[in-house]
Amino acid sequence: MRWLVEVTSIGKSDTQSFCIDADSWQKALQSTRSQRGDSSPMSGFSIELLEDGYRAVDPLARLRYVVRRAPDDAPLTSAPAP
């Protein structure tokens, strides 16, 4: 299953988009965070169910993640080189 994950800093309009192949939206969120280099725990996140996906907010990093299903043929975002 492919997921589109959009990452936005709270209070800003710049958005980063990632297309991730994962079994669930939670794993897509974790994979996106890993690709961005964020290894902190997700314990303080708030999660909201949307009509067409999910919204997760990291209050410490002040980031908003919106996760939606992507078409099965959507190109995947490649992980950055280490």
C-alpha positions in Angstrom: 0.0 0.0 0.0 1.3 3.4 -0.8 0.8 6.5 1.3 1.3 10.2 0.7 2.7 11.9 3.8 2.8 15.8 3.8 5.0 17.4 6.5 4.4 21.0 7.5 5.9 23.1 10.2 3.2 24.6 12.4 2.8 28.3 11.6 4.5 28.0 8.2 3.3 27.1 4.7 6.2 25.1 3.3 5.3 21.5 2.8 7.5 18.4 2.2 5.8 15.5 0.5 6.8 11.8 0.7 5.3 8.8 -1.0 5.9 5.7 1.1 5.2 2.0 0.6 4.0 0.6 4.0 1.5 -1.8 5.5 -0.3 0.9 7.5 -0.5 4.7 7.8 1.4 4.5 11.1 4.3 2.7 9.5 4.3 5.3 6.7 4.5 8.0 9.3 7.4 6.3 11.0 9.2 5.7 7.7 8.8 9.4 6.8 10.2 10.5 10.2 13.2 8.2 9.7 13.8 9.6 6.2 13.8 13.1 7.7 16.3 12.0 10.3 13.9 12.2 13.3 14.4 9.4 15.8 12.6 10.9 18.8 9.7 8.9 20.2 6.1 9.5 19.1 4.7 9.5 22.6 3.4 13.1 22.7 1.8 13.0 19.2 -1.9 13.9 18.8 -3.7 11.9 16.1 -6.9 13.0 14.3 -9.0 11.0 11.9 -9.8 12.9 8.7 -12.4 12.0 6.1 -9.6 10.9 3.7 -6.7 10.1 6.0 -5.0 11.0 9.3 -3.3 14.0 10.8 -0.6 13.6 13.4 0.9 16.6 15.3 4.3 16.5 17.0 4.0 19.4 19.6 7.7 19.3 20.5 9.0 19.6 16.9 6.0 21.7 15.9 5.4 19.6 12.9 2.1 18.4 11.3 1.9 15.2 9.3 -1.0 14.5 7.0 -1.2 10.9 5.8 -3.4 9.8 2.9 -3.6 6.8 0.6 -1.7 7.3 -2.6 -2.4 5.6 -5.9 -0.7 2.2 -6.3 1.4 3.5 -9.2 2.6 6.7 -7.4 6.4 7.1 -7.6 8.0 6.3 -4.2 10.2 8.9 -2.5 13.7 7.5 -2.3 15.6 7.7 1.0 18.5 10.1 1.1 22.0 8.7 1.0 23.6 8.3 4.4 
